[in-house]
Amino acid sequence: MFGKLFKSKSPKEKLIEKRRNLLNEAFKLSTVNRTESDKKQAEADALLDEIDKAAS
């Protein structure tokens, strides 16, 4: 019961969550500042490469 409650996240899970947050920020910025949105999208794409490396 408590094993899952206190389980720490793996590095891969942390990267996935960080990418999800960056994509959400990019989406919110897309209506206000397209340049900043593109930068966030690029950061998220770079994290995708790191996630692939962590999976290997």
VMD Tcl script that builds the backbone (N, CA, C; Angstrom):
set m [mol new atoms 168]
animate dup $m
set s [atomselect $m all]
$s set {name element resname resid chain x y z} {
  {N N MET 1 A 0.816 -1.193 0.000}
  {CA C MET 1 A 0.000 0.000 0.000}
  {C C MET 1 A 0.859 1.256 0.000}
  {N N PHE 2 A 1.869 1.292 0.884}
  {CA C PHE 2 A 2.699 2.486 0.995}
  {C C PHE 2 A 3.891 2.461 0.046}
  {N N GLY 3 A 4.140 1.330 -0.605}
  {CA C GLY 3 A 5.268 1.239 -1.520}
  {C C GLY 3 A 5.156 2.215 -2.674}
  {N N LYS 4 A 3.983 2.357 -3.211}
  {CA C LYS 4 A 3.789 3.262 -4.330}
  {C C LYS 4 A 3.676 4.715 -3.870}
  {N N LEU 5 A 3.219 4.925 -2.667}
  {CA C LEU 5 A 3.034 6.268 -2.134}
  {C C LEU 5 A 4.366 6.996 -1.979}
  {N N PHE 6 A 5.386 6.292 -1.538}
  {CA C PHE 6 A 6.672 6.918 -1.256}
  {C C PHE 6 A 7.729 6.609 -2.308}
  {N N LYS 7 A 7.325 6.072 -3.422}
  {CA C LYS 7 A 8.262 5.729 -4.478}
  {C C LYS 7 A 8.783 7.008 -5.127}
  {N N SER 8 A 10.094 7.090 -5.255}
  {CA C SER 8 A 10.675 8.265 -5.906}
  {C C SER 8 A 10.625 8.076 -7.421}
  {N N LYS 9 A 10.652 9.184 -8.119}
  {CA C LYS 9 A 10.571 9.138 -9.568}
  {C C LYS 9 A 11.935 8.814 -10.153}
  {N N SER 10 A 11.910 8.070 -11.231}
  {CA C SER 10 A 13.147 7.768 -11.938}
  {C C SER 10 A 13.570 9.002 -12.726}
  {N N PRO 11 A 14.833 9.060 -13.115}
  {CA C PRO 11 A 15.276 10.208 -13.920}
  {C C PRO 11 A 14.457 10.362 -15.204}
  {N N LYS 12 A 14.070 9.254 -15.806}
  {CA C LYS 12 A 13.274 9.310 -17.027}
  {C C LYS 12 A 11.907 9.941 -16.750}
  {N N GLU 13 A 11.277 9.563 -15.641}
  {CA C GLU 13 A 9.972 10.129 -15.285}
  {C C GLU 13 A 10.082 11.629 -15.014}
  {N N LYS 14 A 11.183 12.049 -14.402}
  {CA C LYS 14 A 11.388 13.474 -14.130}
  {C C LYS 14 A 11.524 14.250 -15.435}
  {N N LEU 15 A 12.256 13.682 -16.390}
  {CA C LEU 15 A 12.419 14.348 -17.684}
  {C C LEU 15 A 11.097 14.437 -18.430}
  {N N ILE 16 A 10.293 13.384 -18.353}
  {CA C ILE 16 A 8.992 13.385 -19.020}
  {C C ILE 16 A 8.092 14.457 -18.422}
  {N N GLU 17 A 8.102 14.571 -17.102}
  {CA C GLU 17 A 7.282 15.598 -16.444}
  {C C GLU 17 A 7.766 17.006 -16.800}
  {N N LYS 18 A 9.081 17.184 -16.850}
  {CA C LYS 18 A 9.629 18.489 -17.214}
  {C C LYS 18 A 9.248 18.845 -18.650}
  {N N ARG 19 A 9.283 17.858 -19.554}
  {CA C ARG 19 A 8.903 18.098 -20.948}
  {C C ARG 19 A 7.423 18.464 -21.041}
  {N N ARG 20 A 6.593 17.762 -20.284}
  {CA C ARG 20 A 5.161 18.059 -20.284}
  {C C ARG 20 A 4.909 19.498 -19.831}
  {N N ASN 21 A 5.623 19.932 -18.804}
  {CA C ASN 21 A 5.474 21.304 -18.313}
  {C C ASN 21 A 5.930 22.321 -19.355}
  {N N LEU 22 A 7.033 22.024 -20.030}
  {CA C LEU 22 A 7.518 22.937 -21.072}
  {C C LEU 22 A 6.519 23.042 -22.218}
  {N N LEU 23 A 5.924 21.927 -22.598}
  {CA C LEU 23 A 4.941 21.955 -23.680}
  {C C LEU 23 A 3.699 22.742 -23.268}
  {N N ASN 24 A 3.296 22.620 -22.018}
  {CA C ASN 24 A 2.157 23.401 -21.530}
  {C C ASN 24 A 2.477 24.899 -21.552}
  {N N GLU 25 A 3.684 25.252 -21.129}
  {CA C GLU 25 A 4.082 26.659 -21.162}
  {C C GLU 25 A 4.123 27.167 -22.597}
  {N N ALA 26 A 4.639 26.350 -23.511}
  {CA C ALA 26 A 4.709 26.745 -24.919}
  {C C ALA 26 A 3.316 26.983 -25.478}
  {N N PHE 27 A 2.385 26.134 -25.104}
  {CA C PHE 27 A 1.012 26.297 -25.574}
  {C C PHE 27 A 0.405 27.600 -25.063}
  {N N LYS 28 A 0.625 27.892 -23.778}
  {CA C LYS 28 A 0.088 29.126 -23.203}
  {C C LYS 28 A 0.728 30.360 -23.839}
  {N N LEU 29 A 2.029 30.285 -24.113}
  {CA C LEU 29 A 2.732 31.417 -24.707}
  {C C LEU 29 A 2.394 31.603 -26.185}
  {N N SER 30 A 1.891 30.570 -26.818}
  {CA C SER 30 A 1.651 30.648 -28.263}
  {C C SER 30 A 0.630 31.720 -28.622}
  {N N THR 31 A -0.251 32.062 -27.702}
  {CA C THR 31 A -1.239 33.098 -27.993}
  {C C THR 31 A -0.712 34.496 -27.701}
  {N N VAL 32 A 0.376 34.569 -26.915}
  {CA C VAL 32 A 0.894 35.858 -26.487}
  {C C VAL 32 A 2.196 36.213 -27.198}
  {N N ASN 33 A 3.143 35.291 -27.164}
  {CA C ASN 33 A 4.482 35.570 -27.679}
  {C C ASN 33 A 4.986 34.337 -28.414}
  {N N ARG 34 A 4.886 34.351 -29.719}
  {CA C ARG 34 A 5.224 33.180 -30.525}
  {C C ARG 34 A 6.712 32.835 -30.435}
  {N N THR 35 A 7.577 33.820 -30.326}
  {CA C THR 35 A 9.016 33.570 -30.246}
  {C C THR 35 A 9.358 32.789 -28.984}
  {N N GLU 36 A 8.817 33.217 -27.856}
  {CA C GLU 36 A 9.056 32.509 -26.590}
  {C C GLU 36 A 8.460 31.110 -26.639}
  {N N SER 37 A 7.318 30.976 -27.277}
  {CA C SER 37 A 6.685 29.678 -27.427}
  {C C SER 37 A 7.577 28.735 -28.218}
  {N N ASP 38 A 8.178 29.227 -29.283}
  {CA C ASP 38 A 9.079 28.407 -30.093}
  {C C ASP 38 A 10.317 27.988 -29.304}
  {N N LYS 39 A 10.811 28.868 -28.427}
  {CA C LYS 39 A 11.962 28.523 -27.593}
  {C C LYS 39 A 11.612 27.399 -26.622}
  {N N LYS 40 A 10.425 27.491 -26.021}
  {CA C LYS 40 A 9.980 26.432 -25.093}
  {C C LYS 40 A 9.799 25.113 -25.835}
  {N N GLN 41 A 9.275 25.199 -27.050}
  {CA C GLN 41 A 9.082 23.997 -27.867}
  {C C GLN 41 A 10.435 23.359 -28.197}
  {N N ALA 42 A 11.435 24.192 -28.496}
  {CA C ALA 42 A 12.776 23.682 -28.790}
  {C C ALA 42 A 13.390 23.019 -27.558}
  {N N GLU 43 A 13.172 23.609 -26.383}
  {CA C GLU 43 A 13.662 23.001 -25.146}
  {C C GLU 43 A 13.009 21.640 -24.923}
  {N N ALA 44 A 11.721 21.560 -25.187}
  {CA C ALA 44 A 10.998 20.300 -25.015}
  {C C ALA 44 A 11.517 19.254 -25.998}
  {N N ASP 45 A 11.838 19.658 -27.211}
  {CA C ASP 45 A 12.380 18.726 -28.198}
  {C C ASP 45 A 13.757 18.224 -27.772}
  {N N ALA 46 A 14.562 19.104 -27.175}
  {CA C ALA 46 A 15.872 18.693 -26.680}
  {C C ALA 46 A 15.723 17.691 -25.537}
  {N N LEU 47 A 14.726 17.886 -24.707}
  {CA C LEU 47 A 14.475 16.938 -23.615}
  {C C LEU 47 A 14.043 15.580 -24.155}
  {N N LEU 48 A 13.353 15.572 -25.282}
  {CA C LEU 48 A 12.937 14.313 -25.884}
  {C C LEU 48 A 14.151 13.470 -26.246}
  {N N ASP 49 A 15.207 14.116 -26.737}
  {CA C ASP 49 A 16.451 13.393 -27.041}
  {C C ASP 49 A 17.061 12.809 -25.769}
  {N N GLU 50 A 17.040 13.574 -24.688}
  {CA C GLU 50 A 17.568 13.082 -23.412}
  {C C GLU 50 A 16.740 11.917 -22.887}
  {N N ILE 51 A 15.430 11.976 -23.081}
  {CA C ILE 51 A 14.563 10.881 -22.642}
  {C C ILE 51 A 14.893 9.620 -23.417}
  {N N ASP 52 A 15.123 9.762 -24.713}
  {CA C ASP 52 A 15.486 8.603 -25.519}
  {C C ASP 52 A 16.813 7.995 -25.059}
  {N N LYS 53 A 17.767 8.845 -24.687}
  {CA C LYS 53 A 19.043 8.349 -24.191}
  {C C LYS 53 A 18.878 7.641 -22.849}
  {N N ALA 54 A 17.997 8.169 -22.007}
  {CA C ALA 54 A 17.771 7.559 -20.702}
  {C C ALA 54 A 17.066 6.214 -20.833}
  {N N ALA 55 A 16.249 6.072 -21.868}
  {CA C ALA 55 A 15.529 4.819 -22.077}
  {C C ALA 55 A 16.455 3.713 -22.557}
  {N N SER 56 A 17.540 4.092 -23.220}
  {CA C SER 56 A 18.469 3.089 -23.768}
  {C C SER 56 A 19.366 2.513 -22.719}
}
mol reanalyze $m
mol bondsrecalc $m
mol representation Tube
mol addrep $m
